[in-house]
Structure formats: structure tokens, C-alpha cells
Amino acid sequence: MVRTSQVIFERNAVEFVTVAAEYCAFIERSEGQKRAEFVDTLLKILPLLYIKASMIPECEVMGEDGLESFVTEDDYEVIRMNLQELLADFDDYLDVFVEDMKYSDTPIRKSIAEDLSDIYQVVKDFVCQFRSGLNETMHDALAQCREHFIAYWGQTLVNTMRALHEVKYNGDVEEEELDD
């Protein structure tokens, strides 16, 4: 395995940190944005976030202590509610890539706002952990974020992109905003 300091300063790791920080900042600035611009920008940031996350160098958690969480339940709820208000009637979508779907005869309803908030929570915790400047913490944050990407938020990101694509190209977002 590559030494800790080498992994965290590899080009792919640094580029992921940059895109992750930009995603978090964009989500945090979402209140008051126009829906069409918000969706359009997300459809550019999310694919980049996915690509950069998929290129995180392979590494394993080294420390025995768990990493600190920075996003509180209140922080999460504020983000989710702002996104839900912004997306309004466009927030819900049907998802077939949900584990529970194989046990259900009906489609599973998902929320774009909740999905974006879930991604935000993982990515924001990572960014804050990485900013610690401590090599082992930065390394473990990178390893944990990669694990979570593979297990959960990567698929969530892809599903959310599909829903946002539908909103942008088939949801008459611009017409809806003109009526507001």
C-alpha cells in the first residue's frame, strides 16, 4: 500500500477534494436560487463529483478511532428543507434501484432533496475531516469516503442525476418558474 502522505496528495485525491468542496458550497448556497439554474448547475457538478470519486486512490482506513462527524441533524434538515422548497413539485421521483423494490409491487418514491442532502452529509463530513491537516485523519477520511461512495452515495448520485435530467428536459421547469 502507498504511504499515507503519498495517497492524500495524489492528483486524483486533490481533485476530488476540490470538486467535493465545490459541491458542498453550491448546496449551501442553494437558498434563493432559480430552480432552472440550480438543476442545470447540478447536472454539471454531479457527473464531475462521480468521476472524481471513482478515481479516489485505493486506500484503507488506518486509524482505530472513528472519524468525527461535522454535519448535525439540524444542518442536514436545513439543507434538505431548502432543497425541497427550491424543487417544490419537482422533488419526488420513482426509483427502481432501491433494495426494497424487490419486495414491493409498487414503485418506491424518492426525494431529490433528500438524496442531495444524503450526498452532502457524507461529502461535507469528508471535506471537514480532510481540512484537519492531519495526514492520518485525511487518509482515513479519503478511505471512508471511497467506501461510502462504492456502497451507497455513488448509486444515489446516479439515481438523482436521472431524476434531475427528467426535471430539466421534461419537467417544464422554466415555464413553472415564469408562473411563480
N, C-alpha and C positions, 0 to 999 in steps of 0.2 A: 504494500500500500504506500502511496505517496505521502511524504511527510505533511503534517497539518498545515504549516505555513505555505507550502507549495500549492496545496489544493485550494485554499481560500483566496489566493492571489492569482490563480489561473484566469485567463481571459474569459472563459465561459462563466466562471463563478462571479467575476466582477460585472460582466454584462447582465447576468441575471439579477444581481443586487440592484443595478441601475434601473432596469425595467420594473422590478418589483416595487421599488420606491416610487417610481412614477405612477404605477397603478394605484398605490395607496393614496398618493397625493391627489390624483384625479377623483377617486371615490370620495375622499374627504371634502373636495370642492364641489360636489355634485348638487348641493342645495342651490336652487335658483337657476340652474342651467335649463336651457331649452331641451325638450325631450329629443328632438331630431338630432341635434348636435351631440348630445350625450350618447345616444345609441351609435351614431356614426363614429365617434371617437373610440368608444369601447370596442367596436368591430375592428379597430386598428390596433389597439393596445392588447386585447386578449390573445390574438394569434401570436403576437410577439412574446407575450408572457409565457405562452405554451411552448413555443420554440426554445426560448432561453431556459425554461425549467427542464425541458427534455435534454438539455445539453449540460446540466449540472454534472460536474465530475463525480464519478462513483466514489463514495466515501462512507465510512461507518462512524456511528456515534462512539466517542472515546470516553467521555466522562460518565461517572456513575450517577451523578445528581441530575435530576430533570432540569430542563430549561425553564426559565421564568416566562410567564405569560404577561403580556402587556395590554392586550385588548380585554377590557372588562365586559361583563354582560350589558352594562349600561351603554358603553361605547358601541357595542355590537347593535343594540336596539336602536340607538340614534341613527346609525348608518343605515340599518335596514328600513326604518320608517321613512327616512329622507328619500331613499331609493324607491320605496313603494309609492310614496306620494308623487315623485317625479314620473314614474312609469304608469301610474294610475291603472286604467283599464287594460293596459298592455302588459301588466306584470305577470299574470298567470299564463302557464303553458302546460301542455300534456307531455309527459315524459315516458318513454318506453324502456329507457336504460336504467331502471331502478330495480334493485334486488327484489323488492316486494312485488314487482309486476308479475313475476312468475306464479304468484299465489293469488292473483286478482283477475277477475273477468273484466274489470273496468280500468281505463287509463288512470294513471297517477297524476294528480295536479301538482305542479311545481311553481315556485315563485322565482322570477329573475332576481328580484331584490334580495331574497334570502340566499340564493346561490352566490350572488356577487358579494354579499356580506360574509358568507362562509369562506370564500376565497380570500377576501380582505383580512379576515381574522388570522388565518394561517400565514399569509404573506406579511402582514403588518407585524405579527409577533416575530417572524424571521428577521425582518428589516431592523427592528429594535434590538434583537439579540445580536445581530451582526454588527451593529453600531457600537457594541460594547468595547470593541478594540482588543478584546482578549482572544488570542488565537484559538484556544481550545473551545471557547464558547462559540466563536464564529464558525469553526469547523463543525461542531455538533449541530448548530443551527442550520447549516447548509445540508448536513446529512439528514436531519429530521425533516426539513422542508422537502427534500428529494423523496424521502419515504412517503410523506403525506401526498405529494404530487402523484406518485405512482398508485397509491392505494385509494385516493379519494378526490382531491381537488382538481386533478387533471381531467378526469371524466366530467366532473361538474362544470368545469370551464368550457369544455367542448359542447356539452348539452346546452349551456347558457348561450353560447355563440349561435347555435341553431335557432334558439328562440329569438335572440336579438336580430338575426338575419330576417326572420319572419316579420318582426315588428318593422324593421326598416323598409323592406321591399314589398310587403303585402299588408301592412297594418295601417296604411294611410296616416302615418304619424304627422306629416306636415299639414294635412287637411285638418286633423284633430286639433293641432296647436293653433291654427288660424281661427277655429271656433272658440277657443278659450278666452 
